[in-house]
Amino acid sequence: MAAKRSDARGKRPQRISEWLQPVHEPRSEPPLSRDRIVVTAVELLDAQGVDGLTMRRLADRLGSGVMSLYWHVDNKEDVFDLALDSVLEYRGPQQIAQDWRGEVVHMLEDWRASMLRHPWSASLLPRRALGPNILSRLELLSKTLSRAGVADADVNVAIWSLWNYVMGATITRASFDLSDDDRAAAQQRLTRLSERYPTIERSRLLLDNDWDGAFRKGLGFLLDGLSPR
């Protein structure tokens, strides 16, 4: 009996060559760059603090290999310097202040607010190289004080006095994490010791949590001392 001829038509799906299949490109991260490294480093520092930033963790967040980072930055210390300076950029007020005091208050309140948004920056700044953004702040502050009549011989003292005030106020605020209940309990203990500490008990020092108001008023005391005579 003659073998039946098989009819391939419609019996067996034809296989399309894999070379003719549409290519689906895998999703990829944006190209690695210094700017992207800095932005990601700031995010990591905000989330985990100074001790949490390692080159391995940074590379993992970027979806890259550790060695790829070194095409854009020298080392971890370089990353710290770049991240710190990036959060200290100063764009100036939207409205020009009418007097030198207003300019200085805006500069220093902005500086403090920038560091409070990124609390790790206050602990890093005294230990890092001063980058272009913080140097620009200091230059503008120096010019403003000079225009106000602060003598050249006193400008450096004025700058460092204001620096110390801003840094001290910021670090204290960033690290002070007592709850309202803790503060109330501490004030109660102080009340029981009022014979030993009558003045701070009477002012209810430990319940005062107007951080912004205290910063501005204290800054006013400093600027009173810098006012031209």
C-alpha positions in Angstrom: 0.0 0.0 0.0 1.4 3.3 -0.9 2.2 5.5 2.0 0.0 8.4 2.5 1.6 11.7 1.7 1.4 14.0 4.6 0.0 17.4 4.0 2.0 19.9 6.1 -0.4 22.7 5.4 -2.4 23.5 8.5 -1.0 20.4 10.4 2.1 21.8 11.9 2.7 25.4 13.0 5.6 26.9 11.2 8.3 28.1 13.5 9.4 31.7 13.0 13.1 32.1 13.2 14.2 33.7 16.5 16.1 36.2 14.4 12.8 37.6 13.1 11.2 37.8 16.5 10.6 41.4 17.8 13.3 42.4 20.2 12.2 43.5 23.6 15.0 45.6 25.1 15.3 45.2 28.9 14.7 48.3 31.0 17.9 49.9 32.0 18.8 52.5 34.5 19.8 56.0 33.4 23.5 56.3 32.5 25.8 56.6 35.4 27.0 60.1 36.0 28.5 62.2 38.8 25.2 64.1 39.3 23.3 60.9 39.6 25.8 59.5 42.1 25.5 62.6 44.2 21.7 62.6 44.2 21.6 59.0 45.2 24.3 59.5 47.9 22.1 62.2 49.4 19.1 59.9 49.5 21.2 57.2 51.1 22.6 59.6 53.7 19.1 60.9 54.5 17.9 57.3 55.0 20.8 55.8 56.8 23.1 58.6 58.0 26.9 58.9 57.6 27.7 55.4 58.8 25.2 54.0 56.3 27.0 55.2 53.2 29.3 52.7 51.7 30.4 52.4 48.1 28.7 49.0 47.9 25.3 50.3 49.1 25.6 53.3 46.8 26.4 51.0 43.8 23.4 48.8 44.7 21.1 51.7 44.8 22.4 52.9 41.4 22.1 49.4 39.9 25.8 49.4 39.0 29.0 47.8 39.9 31.2 49.3 42.6 34.1 49.8 40.3 32.0 51.8 37.9 31.6 54.5 40.5 35.3 55.2 40.4 35.1 56.5 36.8 33.1 59.5 38.3 34.4 59.9 41.8 37.8 59.3 43.5 36.6 57.6 46.7 34.0 57.7 49.4 35.5 60.8 50.8 34.9 62.5 47.5 31.2 61.4 47.6 30.8 62.9 51.1 32.3 66.2 49.9 30.0 66.3 46.8 26.9 65.3 48.7 27.5 67.8 51.4 28.1 70.7 49.1 25.0 69.8 47.0 22.6 70.3 49.9 24.1 73.6 50.9 23.4 75.4 47.6 22.0 78.9 48.2 19.6 80.5 45.7 19.0 83.8 47.6 15.7 85.3 48.6 12.8 85.8 46.2 12.5 89.3 47.4 15.5 91.4 48.2 15.7 92.4 51.8 15.5 96.1 52.6 18.5 96.1 55.0 21.6 94.1 55.7 20.1 92.5 58.8 17.3 91.0 56.7 19.8 89.6 54.2 21.9 88.0 57.0 18.8 86.5 58.7 17.6 85.0 55.5 21.0 83.6 54.6 21.5 82.0 58.0 17.9 80.7 58.4 18.2 79.1 55.0 21.5 77.5 56.0 20.0 76.1 59.1 16.9 74.8 57.3 19.1 73.1 54.7 21.0 71.3 57.3 17.9 70.3 59.2 16.5 68.8 56.1 19.6 66.7 55.9 20.7 66.3 59.5 23.9 64.3 58.6 25.3 67.5 57.0 25.7 69.3 60.3 28.0 66.6 61.6 30.0 66.4 58.4 30.5 70.1 57.7 33.2 70.8 60.3 35.2 67.8 59.1 35.0 68.2 55.3 36.7 70.3 52.7 34.6 73.5 52.1 33.0 73.2 48.7 31.9 76.0 46.3 28.4 76.3 47.7 29.4 76.8 51.3 32.3 79.1 50.2 29.7 81.2 48.2 27.6 81.5 51.3 30.5 82.7 53.3 31.6 85.1 50.6 28.1 86.6 50.4 27.8 86.8 54.1 31.2 88.6 54.3 30.2 91.1 51.6 27.0 91.8 53.4 28.7 92.5 56.7 31.3 94.7 55.0 28.6 96.7 53.3 26.9 97.1 56.7 30.0 98.7 58.1 31.7 95.9 60.0 35.4 96.7 60.0 37.7 94.5 58.0 39.6 93.6 61.1 36.3 92.3 62.6 34.8 90.5 59.6 36.5 87.1 60.3 35.4 87.2 64.0 31.8 88.1 62.9 31.8 85.2 60.3 33.0 82.6 62.8 30.7 83.8 65.5 27.7 83.4 63.2 29.1 80.1 61.9 29.3 78.8 65.5 25.8 80.0 66.3 24.3 78.3 63.2 26.2 75.1 63.7 25.5 74.8 67.4 21.8 75.6 67.0 21.4 73.1 64.1 23.3 70.2 65.8 21.3 70.7 69.0 18.0 70.8 67.2 18.8 67.8 65.1 20.0 65.6 68.0 17.4 66.7 70.6 14.8 64.0 70.3 12.9 64.1 73.7 9.2 63.6 73.4 6.7 66.0 74.9 6.1 63.5 77.8 9.9 63.3 78.4 10.2 67.1 78.5 7.3 67.4 80.9 8.7 64.7 83.2 12.1 66.5 83.2 10.4 69.8 84.0 8.6 68.2 86.9 11.9 66.9 88.3 13.3 70.4 87.9 10.4 71.8 89.9 11.2 69.5 92.8 14.7 70.9 92.7 13.6 74.5 92.4 15.5 75.7 95.4 18.7 74.7 93.6 17.7 75.8 90.1 15.1 78.6 90.7 15.7 80.7 87.6 15.5 78.0 84.9 12.6 76.4 86.8 10.7 79.7 86.8 11.4 80.2 83.0 10.2 76.6 82.4 13.3 76.1 80.3 12.8 72.4 79.6 9.3 73.0 78.1 10.4 75.7 75.7 10.3 74.1 72.3 10.1 77.1 70.0 13.3 76.2 68.2 12.7 78.6 65.2 11.7 81.5 67.4 14.7 81.0 69.7 17.1 80.8 66.7 15.8 84.0 65.2 15.8 85.9 68.5 19.3 84.7 69.4 20.5 85.7 66.0 19.1 89.1 66.6 21.2 89.4 69.8 24.3 88.6 67.8 23.4 91.1 65.0 22.8 93.8 67.6 26.4 93.3 68.6 27.6 93.6 65.0 25.6 96.7 64.2 27.8 99.6 63.2 28.2 102.1 66.0 
